[in-house]
């Protein structure tokens, strides 16, 4: 690998420093790709902050959040022209990485109205395999502000069958474990908020960014559904691997109805430790249920027979008004917090014990749920309060 240029001195103009950082990061990516040398990357996407959260003190706190990674082997920090920050290191620094990412999330825990998905503020990459993705990110960050697309998703070509086939081929050999994301579901008890189980899902946003950055995977709902089934199979295969669940606690999975009836699910079910039987929740989506009601009924009865609980995700007040969810014999409903929910009279709310209140990102949302007897919560306002 060619030697990296030294960091410019503080006396130099800030623009020159950023330009030098950008050039060095690009050279690092190319060197890693050319020599097969491994590096880990955390990208802090400060350019994704809305204006109200992009004040100087917000930016300082966000950049300080990734300080735990500074002590990693050969760690270097790079500033990009659009305000994003990358930190690159060698070897395993998983504890520092987890701390940094959680700190970024907690910084914006009370800002759900203007920043609904803070997970998008961080992105992890692995060099050399993600060198192309990193170079594209650097190129996008170097565009003049007026050249930045206001809606990047709208600028992409829709996913087509040929592109989907290519993604599926890549997924067949990809290490999907690095795309697994976990979130805590917490229970309100007399002792306070306690972790109850964790959700496990593959980050479609990160997979799309790395395997098909020039395509909108959600543009065609049927192809997107096919993609999620492929991801279901990879997730189930990962969980069925030896030792994967030996130390696991209760958890939930987002699955399609067809995936519950797949050979991969049967293999997963066969290796599920006895201590977890009855402790796993399968979360389904309503459009998938409605696409094939007969398959849903069969999958529901099969899952219940095998000791799984079933949940329905992304339930909204509007859905409660028009759809008879109480007739579906589901165990849990993931009710998405919103201002509309707070403004309603609550007459059509499910039984409190059946509800998981999600996207609880503000103290007001938590207070609303507690006042209505809801005990299960997921969100940024809950996780920092939970006691392990």
Residue, then its C-alpha position, 0 to 999 in steps of 0.5 A: x500500500x502506498x504511504x498516506x499523506x500526512x494530515x495538514x496542519x491546523x494553520x491551513x485553510x479548513x477547505x484545504x483540510x477537507x479536500x486533503x481528507x477527501x483525497x486521502x480517504x479515496x486513496x485509502x479505499x483504492x489502496x485497500x481494493x488493490x492490495x486486499x488489505x482490510x479496514x473497517x469504516x464508520x460513516x457519520x452522515x451529518x449531512x442527513x441532519x435537518x437544519x434545526x439539528x445541524x447547529x454547531x453544538x449538535x455537530x460537535x456532540x455527534x462528532x464526539x460520539x464516535x471518539x471511542x473509535x479513535x483508540x482503535x488500531x490505526x484509527x484515522x478520522x476524515x472530514x468530507x465536503x458535505x459535512x459527513x465524517x468517516x473514521x477508519x481503523x484496522x481489526x476488531x473494535x466492535x465494543x467501541x463501534x457499538x458504543x459510538x452508534x448507540x451514542x449517536x442514536x441517543x443524542x437525537x432520542x427526543x427529535x422523532x418529529x424532525x428526524x424519524x429514522x436516526x439509524x440512517x445517520x451511521x453506516x458501517x463499511x468493510x474494506x476492501x469489499x465495500x471500497x466501491x461503495x465508499x468511493x461512490x459516497x465520496x463522489x456524492x459528498x464532493x458534489x456542490x450543494x446545488x447538485x445534491x438531489x433533494x430526494x436521492x431515492x427518486x433519482x434512482x432507476x426502479x428495481x427490475x427482474x434482472x437487477x433483482x436476480x443479480x442481487x440474489x446471486x450476490x446475497x447467496x455468497x454475502x456475509x449477511x451477519x454484518x447487516x443484522x440490526x437489533x433493537x430492544x423491546x422493553x417492558x414497563x414494570x414496578x421496578x422500571x423499564x426492563x429489556x424483554x426481548x430484542x428484534x432482529x432484522x436485516x437492514x434493507x437500506x444498507x444492503x441496497x446501498x452496497x449491492x445495488x446503489x443505483x436502484x430503488x428497491x422499493x419502487x416495485x412492490x412485487x419485486x420488493x416483496x420477492x427481495x424480502x423473501x430472499x432476505x428472510x431465507x438468509x436470516x433464517x439460515x444464519x439463525x440455524x447455523x451451529x452455535x448461533x442461538x446457544x446463548x440467545x435470549x428471547x427475540x422477534x423476526x420480521x418474516x413474510x407469510x411464505x417464509x413461515x412455510x419455507x424449508x428454511x423455517x423448518x430447519x430453523x425450527x428444528x434447531x431452536x433451543x428448547x429454552x426459546x420455545x415460546x419465546x420467539x415472536x414472528x412479526x408479519x406485515x398486513x399487505x402480505x397477509x391480505x395478499x394470500x389470506x389462506x396461506x396466512x391462516x395456515x401459517x398462523x395455525x402452524x406457528x402457534x402449534x410450534x409455540x411461536x407468537x405472532x405479531x402484526x407490525x406497522x399498525x396505525x390509527x387509520x388501520x384500527x378504524x377500518x380493519x378487524x384486527x381482533x378477528x385475526x387471532x394475533x398475539x401482538x400488535x406493533x402500534x406505531x406512535x404518531x401525533x394522530x394516535x395522541x389526538x384520537x379518543x382511543x376507543x378502537x385501541x386493542x387491549x393494552x396487553x396486546x400492544x407493543x408501542x413502537x417509535x417511542x422517541x419522546x417522553x410524551x409518547x412514553x407517557x401516553x402509553x403508560x397512561x393507557x396501560x401499555x407495558x411493551x415499548x420500542x424506541x429511542x426514548x425507552x432504550x436509555x432508561x431500560x435497566x439490563 
